[in-house]
Amino acid sequence: MNKHIGIAKHIATLDKCLNDFKEGKGSILAVSGEEGYGKTYLLEAFAERAHEIMPSAKIIIEKNVSPIGSFNIANIQPLLPFIRVMEKILLGETYDKSSAMAKFMKSAGLTFLASVPVIDTLFYAVKEFSRDWRQYQKDKSSEKRGKSASSTTKEFFDTFSSMADKKQLIIMLDDFHWSDAQSVELLDLLAENIASIQIIIVVAYRKSIIDSQASPLISFVSDKVNKVPNIIGIELTELSKNDISHLIASNFVNYNANETFEEWLYNNSFGVPGVVAEYIRYFKVHSPFNSDGSLNDNFFNSDYLPATIHSAFSKTIEKLGDEDKNILSICASEGRECTAIVISNLLNTDVLTTIKKLRSLQQKSGIIRSIGAHNRYGVKTTIYEFTQAFYKKYFESLLEYEEYVALHGQISAFLKTKYNEAEAESTKHEIAPYLAAHSLEAGDEETAKSMLLVSAQAAQKFGNSKIIKDVFERFSELGVITDEDNPDAIAIKEIMRNLESSEKSEKPTNGITSDEISTDGNYIVASQDFIAVRKVVVEYYH
């Protein structure tokens, strides 16, 4: 079976970038494709191909956080996709799980990064990387690049440069259309210097999203892609009739080429890869072929012939019981990704029983899949994701209005408990955007406003003006910004005034210096574990 049907030319593009990579030249590949056009599939194929050609490289695949309801939580989580990439690198969770860093972490006996939320912690670890990199590699640091960017973005740039100097990095970022402005700023800074950094970055995005929602990614795509050396655009298109013919042949034993069936599939799928795959999946269960591979004579009159892709999917999941469908709808209420700890709470059962049920659904349906244990909401928990965005939307649509609101209310209540129990500010900052989003879907605007304020305060701390402006705009939409007696409205207006004053005076909004780790509760306490991480990591790279 040819696993590169429909994407062979894109694999060839990657091969060229890998050849340049071996000579010390980096690349950025910007993959554009609408829903169902195979962005995730291509990134996974890229990772597999890169591992075949360069098995020693660190290869990371990370998916950006999708909106919850109408709320794009990624907008108020600065640099989240790159933070998660860095976390995976430090924990050894690369495409090659036998990486040197994984062995290093194990031999060093450091449990710190694996046991606590790392978002704020990594900001400080990044400062150590950046400062050390600037000291030892002044000619390669962001200070010499001549590019205007926030101090935090420059520190992340220096950190990735430091890592790439020691180990070739290949980073795949899916659903990048949901990224925050600071992540795009970092991508832009990397793009300006990509030819001299041993790093390949692949970002996948939907053009319709960045166009309709004024995404910060618009300027990068219009100004850099296919206009700057080593910044290459890939546009995913529909499958050709020939591609569909090859896919059918590779999925059905003894298939005899049948123009009627191929024409039907092409016309009903419009060549969209995800739709073609769903129809093929359906016909593998309800075969339209005779034992000799020929098409059934009554194909067009069959009761099993689906009128639309939705009806095909509906028939495919008929083998699932009501309980299974209910569980998948509950999973969809949390988002494209769902966590064992939250789903067990919603099912009112223990985590182990929940994982058994989710694993069973994965095995018999393929609708969800485990992506392993990761830090979420201040704890380490197993995460499952819907294998297609369409699946998540489908099962979410099965919920009645009252069920939808109630489930988000339960998730909000769970997250509120986790937020109140959290001692570290880093944990609170991680939970706040999710709690705000689920509270809005549950109709709890008061909790949503307070969590948005927490996110704005964190953005002020790390110098992210875009998040502050987004939160201020959300307050305006909620109609409370003019309420002179509302404490949250007063606080966000004060933050906004400070930002405007800072911008007018051209002073940085980031009040934290490279050496500052406060013990007054506002910043992370310099624990012995953190000091150990700082010392060993710096020694490892230099």
N, C-alpha and C positions, 0 to 999 in steps of 0.2 A: 504493500500500500504506500502510495506517495503521500507522506504527511505534510508536504508543502504545497498541496493543491491550492491554487489561487494566490499564494504568497511567495512563490519562488523568486520573483524579481525583488521583493523586499528583503528576502534572505541574502540575495546577492549584494544589495546595498549595505547590509550589515557586514558582510564578508569584507567589503572594501574598507569599511571603517575599522574592522579588526586588523587588517593589514597595516593601515596607518597607525593603529594603536601600538603595534609591535615596534614601530619606529619612533614612539614617544609622542604621537599626535593624538589628541582627544577629539571627540565628536559629540554633537547633540543631534539626535534624531527626533523630529516632531511628527508624531503619527496622528493624522486627522481621520476620524471616522464616526459616523452617527451610531446610535444604539443598534446593536445587532450586526455591526459590520466587522466584528472580529478583532477589536483592539486588544482585549485581554489575551485572546488566543495567540495573536502575533507576538505580544510581549513574552509569553511563555515559550513560544517557539524560538524567539531571539535568545532567551536565557539558556535554553537547551543547546542552541547552536554555539553560543559564546563559550559555554562550558566544554563543548567538544573541542573547540579550537584553542581555547586558552584556559585549561583546567585549573591553573594556579591563581587566576584572577578572582577577586571578591565580586560576586554577582548577587545583587539585591533586587527583589521585586516588592514594591509597596503600592498599595491602592489608597487613594485619597478618600477622605470621609465624605460620603454622600449626604445631601440634605435630609433632615428629619421633617417631614411635612413640607412646609414652604420655607423652612428656616435653614439656611446654609451655614452650618456651624463651623465649617472650615474657614469662613471669613474672619472668625474671631479666635482662631487658633494659630498664632504666628509660627511659620516655618514647620508646621506639624509633619508634613511628609518627609522633610529632610531630617527632622529629629528622630522619626521612627527608623529611617534608614541608618542613621548613626547608632541608634540603640541596637539594631540588628548586627551591625558591624562589630560593636563592642562586645556583644553577647555571643558572637560567632554564628548567628542565625543567617548564614549566607546560603546561596544555592548549593555550595559545597560545604556540608555541615562538618567536615573534618578539617576546617580551616585552622591555621596556626593560632588565630586569636581565640578560638574556642578552647584550644588546648592551653593557651596562656591563661585564660580566665579560670580554667579548672585548676591548673597547677598553682596559680596565685592564691587560690582559696578565697576569692572575693565573692561574697554573696550579695554585696550591696546593690549592684545594678540589677540583679535578678529578683530582688525582693521588695523594692520600693519603686514608686513612680519616679520616672527619670526626666520628665519634661523640663522642670526648672533646674534640676540637678545637671542635666546635660548642657544647659546654658552656661553654667559655671565651668563644667569640664571643657566646653568649647573655648572659654576664655583662656584656660591653661594651654590648650593646644595652640591657640592663636598667638598668645604671647611668646610661647617657646618657638613657634615657627618663624615669627618675625625676628626673633633674636638670632636664630641659626641660618635662616634663609631669607635675608632681608631683600634680596633682589627678586624673590618670587612671591613675596607677601602682598597683601592687598594694599599696603601703604605705598607700594611702588607701581601700582597698576593704573593710577590716574583716573579711576572710575568713582563717581560720586555714589555713595551708598551709606545706609545707616551703619552704626558701629557694630551692631549685632550681626548684620548681614556680612560685613567684612570679616568678622570673627569666624563665622561659619565657612566662608570662602577659604580662609587660611587653614581651617581645620581639615576640610576636604582636600586641599592642596597638600597638606602634611601627610594625610593618609595615603593619597595617590602617589606621593613621592616614595613611599615605602612598599606599597602594594597596589597593583593595578585595580581600579574600581570600575565596575559596570553596573549602573543603577537604572532600574526600570520603574517609572512612576506612572501608574494608571489613573485614569479619571482626573487628570491634572487641571481640567477646566474648573474644578471646584476649589482650586488653591487660593490661598490668601496672597495679598500684595507683596508681602515680604519674601515669600517663597519664589515668586516670579522675579523679584529684585535679585535674589541669590542666583537664580537661573540666568538672569541677564548678565550678572557679573562673571559667572563661569563662562558664558558664551563669549564675552569679550576676550577671554584668555584661554579658550579651550584648546587652541592649537599647541599650547606649551604645557598642558596638564594631561597626565596619563589617566584620563577618565572618560568613559562613554556614558552619556545620559540619554535615556529614551523617555520622552514624555508623550502620553496618549491623551487626546482630548476630543471633545465634540465641538465642532465649529458653530453649530446652532446655539449652543449654550453660551460660548464666549461672546457671540454677536448679540444675543438677545438680553444678556444680563450684564453687559458692560464689564466683562471680566478683565482683571489686570493683565491677563495673558494676551489680550488683543494686540497690544503694542509690540510684544515680543514676536508674535507670529507675523505681523505686517512688516516689521522693521528688520527682523533678523533671518527668518526662515527662508532659505534658498537665496539670500542676499549677502550673507556673511560666510566666509570660508568655513567649512566644517560644520555648518548648521544646515541640516538637510531635512527637507519636508517629505513626508510619505502620506499619500492620500489613499485610504482604503475605498475601494469601489465595489460594485456588484460583481458577482461571479458570472462568468460567461457560460453559454450553453455547453461548451466543451468542458469547462471546469465541473459543472453539475453532472455531466455524463461520467467523468472520472470518479466523482464522489459516490455516485450510485453504484458504479462497478466495484468500488472498494468496500462497500457496505453490504452488498447482497451476493451471496454465494451463487455461482452458476448464472449470473445475470447475463441475459442476452440483450444487447443494445436495442432499446425500444424508443423510437422517436416520439411516439404518442405520449408515453409516460414522462419522458424528459421534457417535452414541450409543456405538458400540464404542470410539472413541478416548476419550471422556469416562469411560466405565466402567473402562477399563484404565489410564488415567492418573490417575484420581481428581481431575482438574483441576490437578494439580501442574504449573506452567509448564515446569520443566526436563524432566519426563517427556514432556509433550506435544511439546516441541521435539525430543526424541530420537526419538519415534515418527514425527514429520513428516519428520525427516531420513532415517529408515529408509525410509519410503514414497516419498520422492523418488528413492531408488535402486531400490527394488522396488515400482514403482507398482501400486496396486490398481485403477487406472482404465483404461478403454478410451480410445481416441484421441479420442472425442467427449466425454470427461469423465465418463461414467457409470461406476458401480462394476462391477467384474468379477462375472459371475454366480457364479463359484466362490470368491468372496472367503473365505468361512468354511472352505473345504476346501483352501485353498492351502497348499503346503508352506512358503511364505515368510511366512505369518502368524505373528508372534512371540507366544509365550505370555506372556512377561514383557519388561520393559524391558531386562533383562540379556541375554536372548536376541536382542532387537532390536539392541542394541549389538554383540553378538558377530558377528551377520551383517553389520553395517555395516562392521566392521573386517576382514572376510574378505579384502578386497582388499590388506590389508597383509601383507607377507611375514614370515617368522619373524624375520629380522634387524630389521625395523622394530619389531615387537612387543617384541623383546628390548631394543632401545634405549629404548623408552618405559618398560619395566619398570625399567631402570637409572635413567632420569630420575626415576621415582617414588620410588626409594630415597633420593634426596636430599631430596625433599619436594614440596609443591605447586609450589614454584619450584625450578628447577634451573639451574646455571650451566655455561657452556661450558667453563670451566677444569676443573671437577670431572668433568664427563661425559667430556671428552677423556682425563682421567687414567684413568677407569674403563674406557674403550674402548681404552686404550693406543694412542692416535693423537694427531695434532697438533690444535690448536684449530680451525684453518681447515677441516680435513676434518670435524670434529665439527659445526661450524656449518652446513656444506653439508648434512649429513645431517639435522640438526634443522630446517633451513629446508625441506628437501624434505618432511619429515613434516608440517610446518605447512601447506604448500601442498596436499598431497593428502589430508590427514585433518581438519585443523582441531582436532585434539585438543590440540595445544600451540600457543602463540603467543609471539613474541618481545616483550618489554617494554623492550628496549633495554639499553644498557650502564649498569651501576651498580656502586658499590663493594661488594664482598663479600669477606670473608676477607682483607682487606688489599690487594686488587687490584681494578682495574676490569675487569669481564668482562660479556659479554652474558648476559642472564638470560631464560630461557623459563619459562612457567607453563602448567599444565594449565588449559584453558578451563572445565572443570567439575571440582568436587571429586570427583565420581563417577568421572571418568576416572582420576584419580590412584589412587584406591582400587582400581579394577579392575585396572590394570596392576601395582600392587604385589602384589595377590593372586595374580598369575600366578607369582610367585617361590616356589620351594621354600624350605623353612626354611634349608637350608645356603647357598643363594644369598643370601637375605635377610641373614643374619649376615655372610657374606663381604663383601658389598657395603658394608654399614655399617662393617665393619672396614677396608676400603680407603679409604672416605671419611674415617674417623677417622685413619688413617695419613697421608693427604694433609694434613688439617687440622693434625695434630700437627707435621708438617714446617713448615708455614706459621707455626704458633705459635712454634716454636723459632727460626725465621729472623727473626721480627719484632723490630725494634729499638724501636719505639714502644709504649708501654703501651696506647695507644688501640687498636692493632691486636690486641694480645693480648686486651683486654677484648671486642672484637668477635667474635673467633674462639672464645673460651672456651665460651659457651653451646652453640654448634653442636657443638664437639668433645665436650662432656659428653654431649649427646643421642645422637650417633652412637656414642660409646663404650659407652653403656648398651645400645643396641640390638645392639652387637657382643659384649656380655658382658664388656667391659673396665671393671670397676668402679673400678679404681685410677686410671685416667686420668680417668674421670668425676668421681671425688671431688676430684681436684686441680683440675680445671677449675671445679667448683662452688665451690671455695674461692676461686679467682681472682675469680669473679663476686661472691662475698660481700665480698671485700676492696674491689672496685670500688664496690659498693653502700655500704659503710661510708664510702668516700671522698666519695661524692655524697649521703650522708644518706638513703638509701632503706632504711628499717627492714623494709619488707615483704619485700624480696628476701632480706635476711639471715635472716628467719624462715622463708622458703620453703626456702632452702638448708639451714638447720638441720633442718627437717622431712625433707628428702630424705636427709640423712645418717642421720637416725633410721630411715627406711625401709630404708636399706642395711645397718642393723644394726651400725654401727661407732661410733656416738656414745659408747658406753660403754667403748670400747677405750682404756685409759689410755696405751698405748704408740704409738697411731697418731698421727703428727704432724699429719695433716690434721684428725683429730677434735679434737685438742688446740687447733689454731688456730681452728676454727669455734666451739668452746666459748668461747674467749677473746673472739672477736668478739661472740658472743651475750651474754656477761657485760658487756662494755663497753656494748652497746646497752641492756641492762636497767638498768644503772647510770645511763646518760644519760637514759633515760626517767623514772626515779625522781627525778632531780634537775632534770628539765625543761630539760636543756641540749641544744642542737642537736647532731646527730650529724655534720653536715657540717663538716669541719675546714678547708675551703678558703675563703678570703676572696675578695672580688671582685678584689683586686689581686694575688693570689698565683699566680704561675706559676713553679714551682720548677725548678731546673736539676740536681737531685740524682738524676734518674732516676725519681722517684716520680710526677712530674707532667709535663705537656707542656713541652718546652723552647720558649721564646719565640723562634722562628726569625724571620728577616727576612720570610719569606712571611706568617707569622701576623700580625706587626706591620703589614704592608702591608694585609692583609685587615681588621684591626681599624680602621686609620685610614680606608681608603677606604669601608668599609661605613658607619661612623659619619657620615662626611661626606656620603655619598649620601642617608641618611635625614634628615639635619638640615642 
